[in-house]
Amino acid sequence: MASANCPECEGDVALGDDAMQGEIVSCPDCGVELELVSTSPPKLEPAPEEEEDWGE
């Protein structure tokens, strides 16, 4: 199983062997949502905030 460091708290975030680029995961230490931006080597960045579209 692969893992990467959380960019917010430097905690270890476990990634499944089938983790794909663009997948959103949560840090078990600080709870922030992270996006897997690279699988080789595994790299995480804060996930983009979802914007409300209000039906537009």
PyMOL Python script that loads the backbone (N, CA, C, O; Angstrom):
from pymol import cmd

cmd.read_pdbstr("""\
ATOM      1  N   MET A   1       0.848  -1.182   0.000  1.00  0.00           N
ATOM      2  CA  MET A   1       0.000   0.000   0.000  1.00  0.00           C
ATOM      3  C   MET A   1       0.893   1.246   0.000  1.00  0.00           C
ATOM      4  O   MET A   1       1.834   1.348   0.788  1.00  0.00           O
ATOM      5  N   ALA A   2       0.592   2.167  -0.874  1.00  0.00           N
ATOM      6  CA  ALA A   2       1.359   3.397  -0.975  1.00  0.00           C
ATOM      7  C   ALA A   2       0.877   4.406   0.064  1.00  0.00           C
ATOM      8  O   ALA A   2      -0.220   4.280   0.609  1.00  0.00           O
ATOM      9  N   SER A   3       1.709   5.401   0.327  1.00  0.00           N
ATOM     10  CA  SER A   3       1.320   6.476   1.221  1.00  0.00           C
ATOM     11  C   SER A   3       1.999   7.763   0.772  1.00  0.00           C
ATOM     12  O   SER A   3       2.961   7.741   0.004  1.00  0.00           O
ATOM     13  N   ALA A   4       1.482   8.885   1.266  1.00  0.00           N
ATOM     14  CA  ALA A   4       2.045  10.196   0.954  1.00  0.00           C
ATOM     15  C   ALA A   4       1.869  11.075   2.176  1.00  0.00           C
ATOM     16  O   ALA A   4       1.056  10.779   3.052  1.00  0.00           O
ATOM     17  N   ASN A   5       2.640  12.167   2.233  1.00  0.00           N
ATOM     18  CA  ASN A   5       2.539  13.093   3.355  1.00  0.00           C
ATOM     19  C   ASN A   5       1.477  14.146   3.087  1.00  0.00           C
ATOM     20  O   ASN A   5       1.345  14.646   1.970  1.00  0.00           O
ATOM     21  N   CYS A   6       0.723  14.475   4.124  1.00  0.00           N
ATOM     22  CA  CYS A   6      -0.273  15.544   4.050  1.00  0.00           C
ATOM     23  C   CYS A   6       0.454  16.878   3.954  1.00  0.00           C
ATOM     24  O   CYS A   6       1.339  17.141   4.768  1.00  0.00           O
ATOM     25  N   PRO A   7       0.111  17.738   2.980  1.00  0.00           N
ATOM     26  CA  PRO A   7       0.769  19.025   2.856  1.00  0.00           C
ATOM     27  C   PRO A   7       0.378  20.006   3.962  1.00  0.00           C
ATOM     28  O   PRO A   7       1.047  21.022   4.146  1.00  0.00           O
ATOM     29  N   GLU A   8      -0.690  19.716   4.695  1.00  0.00           N
ATOM     30  CA  GLU A   8      -1.148  20.599   5.768  1.00  0.00           C
ATOM     31  C   GLU A   8      -0.461  20.296   7.090  1.00  0.00           C
ATOM     32  O   GLU A   8       0.021  21.210   7.760  1.00  0.00           O
ATOM     33  N   CYS A   9      -0.408  19.011   7.478  1.00  0.00           N
ATOM     34  CA  CYS A   9       0.112  18.654   8.804  1.00  0.00           C
ATOM     35  C   CYS A   9       1.310  17.705   8.749  1.00  0.00           C
ATOM     36  O   CYS A   9       1.858  17.341   9.790  1.00  0.00           O
ATOM     37  N   GLU A  10       1.719  17.303   7.547  1.00  0.00           N
ATOM     38  CA  GLU A  10       2.831  16.363   7.346  1.00  0.00           C
ATOM     39  C   GLU A  10       2.525  14.961   7.857  1.00  0.00           C
ATOM     40  O   GLU A  10       3.430  14.137   7.992  1.00  0.00           O
ATOM     41  N   GLY A  11       1.248  14.684   8.142  1.00  0.00           N
ATOM     42  CA  GLY A  11       0.859  13.347   8.574  1.00  0.00           C
ATOM     43  C   GLY A  11       0.933  12.352   7.428  1.00  0.00           C
ATOM     44  O   GLY A  11       0.942  12.743   6.261  1.00  0.00           O
ATOM     45  N   ASP A  12       0.985  11.074   7.755  1.00  0.00           N
ATOM     46  CA  ASP A  12       1.050  10.015   6.757  1.00  0.00           C
ATOM     47  C   ASP A  12      -0.360   9.647   6.317  1.00  0.00           C
ATOM     48  O   ASP A  12      -1.204   9.298   7.143  1.00  0.00           O
ATOM     49  N   VAL A  13      -0.613   9.724   5.013  1.00  0.00           N
ATOM     50  CA  VAL A  13      -1.925   9.394   4.455  1.00  0.00           C
ATOM     51  C   VAL A  13      -1.773   8.119   3.627  1.00  0.00           C
ATOM     52  O   VAL A  13      -1.045   8.100   2.635  1.00  0.00           O
ATOM     53  N   ALA A  14      -2.462   7.060   4.038  1.00  0.00           N
ATOM     54  CA  ALA A  14      -2.400   5.786   3.320  1.00  0.00           C
ATOM     55  C   ALA A  14      -3.233   5.876   2.053  1.00  0.00           C
ATOM     56  O   ALA A  14      -4.348   6.398   2.059  1.00  0.00           O
ATOM     57  N   LEU A  15      -2.679   5.363   0.977  1.00  0.00           N
ATOM     58  CA  LEU A  15      -3.370   5.322  -0.319  1.00  0.00           C
ATOM     59  C   LEU A  15      -3.500   3.866  -0.739  1.00  0.00           C
ATOM     60  O   LEU A  15      -2.568   3.080  -0.567  1.00  0.00           O
ATOM     61  N   GLY A  16      -4.643   3.510  -1.283  1.00  0.00           N
ATOM     62  CA  GLY A  16      -4.835   2.145  -1.759  1.00  0.00           C
ATOM     63  C   GLY A  16      -3.941   1.848  -2.953  1.00  0.00           C
ATOM     64  O   GLY A  16      -3.506   2.764  -3.651  1.00  0.00           O
ATOM     65  N   ASP A  17      -3.670   0.583  -3.188  1.00  0.00           N
ATOM     66  CA  ASP A  17      -2.852   0.189  -4.337  1.00  0.00           C
ATOM     67  C   ASP A  17      -3.512   0.574  -5.650  1.00  0.00           C
ATOM     68  O   ASP A  17      -2.836   0.698  -6.671  1.00  0.00           O
ATOM     69  N   ASP A  18      -4.844   0.768  -5.633  1.00  0.00           N
ATOM     70  CA  ASP A  18      -5.575   1.123  -6.842  1.00  0.00           C
ATOM     71  C   ASP A  18      -5.894   2.621  -6.899  1.00  0.00           C
ATOM     72  O   ASP A  18      -6.742   3.042  -7.685  1.00  0.00           O
ATOM     73  N   ALA A  19      -5.217   3.428  -6.070  1.00  0.00           N
ATOM     74  CA  ALA A  19      -5.465   4.876  -6.050  1.00  0.00           C
ATOM     75  C   ALA A  19      -5.150   5.481  -7.417  1.00  0.00           C
ATOM     76  O   ALA A  19      -4.152   5.136  -8.051  1.00  0.00           O
ATOM     77  N   MET A  20      -6.020   6.388  -7.855  1.00  0.00           N
ATOM     78  CA  MET A  20      -5.865   7.003  -9.165  1.00  0.00           C
ATOM     79  C   MET A  20      -5.653   8.501  -9.032  1.00  0.00           C
ATOM     80  O   MET A  20      -6.132   9.125  -8.085  1.00  0.00           O
ATOM     81  N   GLN A  21      -4.935   9.073  -9.983  1.00  0.00           N
ATOM     82  CA  GLN A  21      -4.720  10.511 -10.005  1.00  0.00           C
ATOM     83  C   GLN A  21      -6.077  11.218 -10.054  1.00  0.00           C
ATOM     84  O   GLN A  21      -6.967  10.812 -10.801  1.00  0.00           O
ATOM     85  N   GLY A  22      -6.226  12.280  -9.254  1.00  0.00           N
ATOM     86  CA  GLY A  22      -7.478  13.014  -9.186  1.00  0.00           C
ATOM     87  C   GLY A  22      -8.391  12.542  -8.072  1.00  0.00           C
ATOM     88  O   GLY A  22      -9.411  13.174  -7.797  1.00  0.00           O
ATOM     89  N   GLU A  23      -8.036  11.436  -7.427  1.00  0.00           N
ATOM     90  CA  GLU A  23      -8.848  10.901  -6.329  1.00  0.00           C
ATOM     91  C   GLU A  23      -8.761  11.835  -5.118  1.00  0.00           C
ATOM     92  O   GLU A  23      -7.711  12.415  -4.840  1.00  0.00           O
ATOM     93  N   ILE A  24      -9.874  11.968  -4.410  1.00  0.00           N
ATOM     94  CA  ILE A  24      -9.929  12.794  -3.202  1.00  0.00           C
ATOM     95  C   ILE A  24      -9.869  11.875  -1.985  1.00  0.00           C
ATOM     96  O   ILE A  24     -10.632  10.916  -1.876  1.00  0.00           O
ATOM     97  N   VAL A  25      -8.944  12.188  -1.068  1.00  0.00           N
ATOM     98  CA  VAL A  25      -8.793  11.425   0.171  1.00  0.00           C
ATOM     99  C   VAL A  25      -8.770  12.408   1.342  1.00  0.00           C
ATOM    100  O   VAL A  25      -8.535  13.602   1.152  1.00  0.00           O
ATOM    101  N   SER A  26      -9.010  11.910   2.536  1.00  0.00           N
ATOM    102  CA  SER A  26      -8.958  12.739   3.739  1.00  0.00           C
ATOM    103  C   SER A  26      -7.760  12.342   4.579  1.00  0.00           C
ATOM    104  O   SER A  26      -7.424  11.163   4.687  1.00  0.00           O
ATOM    105  N   CYS A  27      -7.122  13.332   5.170  1.00  0.00           N
ATOM    106  CA  CYS A  27      -6.010  13.072   6.079  1.00  0.00           C
ATOM    107  C   CYS A  27      -6.576  12.545   7.392  1.00  0.00           C
ATOM    108  O   CYS A  27      -7.464  13.172   7.969  1.00  0.00           O
ATOM    109  N   PRO A  28      -6.077  11.394   7.883  1.00  0.00           N
ATOM    110  CA  PRO A  28      -6.593  10.855   9.141  1.00  0.00           C
ATOM    111  C   PRO A  28      -6.182  11.679  10.364  1.00  0.00           C
ATOM    112  O   PRO A  28      -6.805  11.570  11.420  1.00  0.00           O
ATOM    113  N   ASP A  29      -5.139  12.498  10.230  1.00  0.00           N
ATOM    114  CA  ASP A  29      -4.661  13.295  11.359  1.00  0.00           C
ATOM    115  C   ASP A  29      -5.387  14.627  11.492  1.00  0.00           C
ATOM    116  O   ASP A  29      -5.873  14.959  12.574  1.00  0.00           O
ATOM    117  N   CYS A  30      -5.469  15.408  10.388  1.00  0.00           N
ATOM    118  CA  CYS A  30      -6.064  16.746  10.486  1.00  0.00           C
ATOM    119  C   CYS A  30      -7.431  16.849   9.816  1.00  0.00           C
ATOM    120  O   CYS A  30      -8.135  17.840  10.012  1.00  0.00           O
ATOM    121  N   GLY A  31      -7.827  15.833   9.021  1.00  0.00           N
ATOM    122  CA  GLY A  31      -9.155  15.798   8.429  1.00  0.00           C
ATOM    123  C   GLY A  31      -9.332  16.595   7.148  1.00  0.00           C
ATOM    124  O   GLY A  31     -10.430  16.612   6.591  1.00  0.00           O
ATOM    125  N   VAL A  32      -8.283  17.257   6.661  1.00  0.00           N
ATOM    126  CA  VAL A  32      -8.401  18.054   5.446  1.00  0.00           C
ATOM    127  C   VAL A  32      -8.578  17.134   4.236  1.00  0.00           C
ATOM    128  O   VAL A  32      -8.016  16.040   4.189  1.00  0.00           O
ATOM    129  N   GLU A  33      -9.371  17.594   3.251  1.00  0.00           N
ATOM    130  CA  GLU A  33      -9.545  16.820   2.022  1.00  0.00           C
ATOM    131  C   GLU A  33      -8.391  17.119   1.077  1.00  0.00           C
ATOM    132  O   GLU A  33      -8.011  18.274   0.883  1.00  0.00           O
ATOM    133  N   LEU A  34      -7.839  16.059   0.494  1.00  0.00           N
ATOM    134  CA  LEU A  34      -6.665  16.171  -0.359  1.00  0.00           C
ATOM    135  C   LEU A  34      -6.917  15.507  -1.702  1.00  0.00           C
ATOM    136  O   LEU A  34      -7.663  14.534  -1.804  1.00  0.00           O
ATOM    137  N   GLU A  35      -6.282  16.052  -2.724  1.00  0.00           N
ATOM    138  CA  GLU A  35      -6.375  15.471  -4.066  1.00  0.00           C
ATOM    139  C   GLU A  35      -5.048  14.813  -4.396  1.00  0.00           C
ATOM    140  O   GLU A  35      -3.985  15.399  -4.190  1.00  0.00           O
ATOM    141  N   LEU A  36      -5.115  13.595  -4.910  1.00  0.00           N
ATOM    142  CA  LEU A  36      -3.922  12.888  -5.358  1.00  0.00           C
ATOM    143  C   LEU A  36      -3.546  13.442  -6.732  1.00  0.00           C
ATOM    144  O   LEU A  36      -4.208  13.149  -7.727  1.00  0.00           O
ATOM    145  N   VAL A  37      -2.482  14.244  -6.782  1.00  0.00           N
ATOM    146  CA  VAL A  37      -2.111  14.907  -8.033  1.00  0.00           C
ATOM    147  C   VAL A  37      -1.066  14.121  -8.816  1.00  0.00           C
ATOM    148  O   VAL A  37      -0.846  14.385  -9.998  1.00  0.00           O
ATOM    149  N   SER A  38      -0.424  13.159  -8.165  1.00  0.00           N
ATOM    150  CA  SER A  38       0.558  12.315  -8.837  1.00  0.00           C
ATOM    151  C   SER A  38       0.564  10.954  -8.148  1.00  0.00           C
ATOM    152  O   SER A  38       0.448  10.866  -6.926  1.00  0.00           O
ATOM    153  N   THR A  39       0.701   9.896  -8.944  1.00  0.00           N
ATOM    154  CA  THR A  39       0.751   8.559  -8.358  1.00  0.00           C
ATOM    155  C   THR A  39       2.170   8.010  -8.319  1.00  0.00           C
ATOM    156  O   THR A  39       2.441   7.059  -7.585  1.00  0.00           O
ATOM    157  N   SER A  40       3.074   8.589  -9.093  1.00  0.00           N
ATOM    158  CA  SER A  40       4.446   8.096  -9.119  1.00  0.00           C
ATOM    159  C   SER A  40       5.419   9.264  -9.228  1.00  0.00           C
ATOM    160  O   SER A  40       5.699   9.714 -10.339  1.00  0.00           O
ATOM    161  N   PRO A  41       5.941   9.765  -8.124  1.00  0.00           N
ATOM    162  CA  PRO A  41       5.695   9.335  -6.750  1.00  0.00           C
ATOM    163  C   PRO A  41       4.364   9.887  -6.245  1.00  0.00           C
ATOM    164  O   PRO A  41       3.864  10.874  -6.785  1.00  0.00           O
ATOM    165  N   PRO A  42       3.782   9.267  -5.217  1.00  0.00           N
ATOM    166  CA  PRO A  42       2.514   9.768  -4.677  1.00  0.00           C
ATOM    167  C   PRO A  42       2.675  11.188  -4.119  1.00  0.00           C
ATOM    168  O   PRO A  42       3.555  11.443  -3.297  1.00  0.00           O
ATOM    169  N   LYS A  43       1.812  12.108  -4.575  1.00  0.00           N
ATOM    170  CA  LYS A  43       1.864  13.489  -4.097  1.00  0.00           C
ATOM    171  C   LYS A  43       0.448  13.993  -3.885  1.00  0.00           C
ATOM    172  O   LYS A  43      -0.422  13.826  -4.740  1.00  0.00           O
ATOM    173  N   LEU A  44       0.231  14.615  -2.727  1.00  0.00           N
ATOM    174  CA  LEU A  44      -1.079  15.153  -2.374  1.00  0.00           C
ATOM    175  C   LEU A  44      -1.028  16.670  -2.303  1.00  0.00           C
ATOM    176  O   LEU A  44      -0.017  17.251  -1.909  1.00  0.00           O
ATOM    177  N   GLU A  45      -2.134  17.307  -2.690  1.00  0.00           N
ATOM    178  CA  GLU A  45      -2.313  18.746  -2.559  1.00  0.00           C
ATOM    179  C   GLU A  45      -3.709  18.993  -2.006  1.00  0.00           C
ATOM    180  O   GLU A  45      -4.592  18.152  -2.175  1.00  0.00           O
ATOM    181  N   PRO A  46      -3.931  20.140  -1.342  1.00  0.00           N
ATOM    182  CA  PRO A  46      -5.283  20.431  -0.852  1.00  0.00           C
ATOM    183  C   PRO A  46      -6.293  20.336  -1.995  1.00  0.00           C
ATOM    184  O   PRO A  46      -6.053  20.842  -3.091  1.00  0.00           O
ATOM    185  N   ALA A  47      -7.418  19.686  -1.729  1.00  0.00           N
ATOM    186  CA  ALA A  47      -8.454  19.528  -2.753  1.00  0.00           C
ATOM    187  C   ALA A  47      -9.075  20.880  -3.062  1.00  0.00           C
ATOM    188  O   ALA A  47      -9.245  21.701  -2.160  1.00  0.00           O
ATOM    189  N   PRO A  48      -9.419  21.127  -4.330  1.00  0.00           N
ATOM    190  CA  PRO A  48     -10.082  22.394  -4.666  1.00  0.00           C
ATOM    191  C   PRO A  48     -11.452  22.473  -4.013  1.00  0.00           C
ATOM    192  O   PRO A  48     -12.157  21.471  -3.898  1.00  0.00           O
ATOM    193  N   GLU A  49     -11.817  23.663  -3.590  1.00  0.00           N
ATOM    194  CA  GLU A  49     -13.129  23.877  -2.979  1.00  0.00           C
ATOM    195  C   GLU A  49     -14.202  23.746  -4.046  1.00  0.00           C
ATOM    196  O   GLU A  49     -14.060  24.287  -5.142  1.00  0.00           O
ATOM    197  N   GLU A  50     -15.276  23.030  -3.731  1.00  0.00           N
ATOM    198  CA  GLU A  50     -16.392  22.936  -4.666  1.00  0.00           C
ATOM    199  C   GLU A  50     -17.220  24.188  -4.548  1.00  0.00           C
ATOM    200  O   GLU A  50     -17.556  24.634  -3.451  1.00  0.00           O
ATOM    201  N   GLU A  51     -17.545  24.749  -5.696  1.00  0.00           N
ATOM    202  CA  GLU A  51     -18.362  25.961  -5.710  1.00  0.00           C
ATOM    203  C   GLU A  51     -19.815  25.603  -5.938  1.00  0.00           C
ATOM    204  O   GLU A  51     -20.132  24.684  -6.693  1.00  0.00           O
ATOM    205  N   GLU A  52     -20.693  26.336  -5.279  1.00  0.00           N
ATOM    206  CA  GLU A  52     -22.125  26.149  -5.487  1.00  0.00           C
ATOM    207  C   GLU A  52     -22.498  26.698  -6.862  1.00  0.00           C
ATOM    208  O   GLU A  52     -22.066  27.788  -7.237  1.00  0.00           O
ATOM    209  N   ASP A  53     -23.301  25.942  -7.612  1.00  0.00           N
ATOM    210  CA  ASP A  53     -23.723  26.453  -8.913  1.00  0.00           C
ATOM    211  C   ASP A  53     -25.134  27.037  -8.854  1.00  0.00           C
ATOM    212  O   ASP A  53     -25.578  27.688  -9.799  1.00  0.00           O
ATOM    213  N   TRP A  54     -25.834  26.806  -7.752  1.00  0.00           N
ATOM    214  CA  TRP A  54     -27.159  27.366  -7.546  1.00  0.00           C
ATOM    215  C   TRP A  54     -28.091  27.164  -8.744  1.00  0.00           C
ATOM    216  O   TRP A  54     -28.945  28.003  -9.030  1.00  0.00           O
ATOM    217  N   GLY A  55     -27.910  26.033  -9.438  1.00  0.00           N
ATOM    218  CA  GLY A  55     -28.807  25.688 -10.535  1.00  0.00           C
ATOM    219  C   GLY A  55     -28.584  26.477 -11.803  1.00  0.00           C
ATOM    220  O   GLY A  55     -29.438  26.476 -12.690  1.00  0.00           O
ATOM    221  N   GLU A  56     -27.450  27.151 -11.907  1.00  0.00           N
ATOM    222  CA  GLU A  56     -27.184  27.958 -13.112  1.00  0.00           C
ATOM    223  C   GLU A  56     -26.652  27.085 -14.230  1.00  0.00           C
ATOM    224  O   GLU A  56     -26.371  27.582 -15.321  1.00  0.00           O
TER     225      GLU A  56
END
""", "prot")
cmd.dss("prot")
cmd.show_as("cartoon", "prot")
cmd.util.cbc("prot")
cmd.orient("prot")
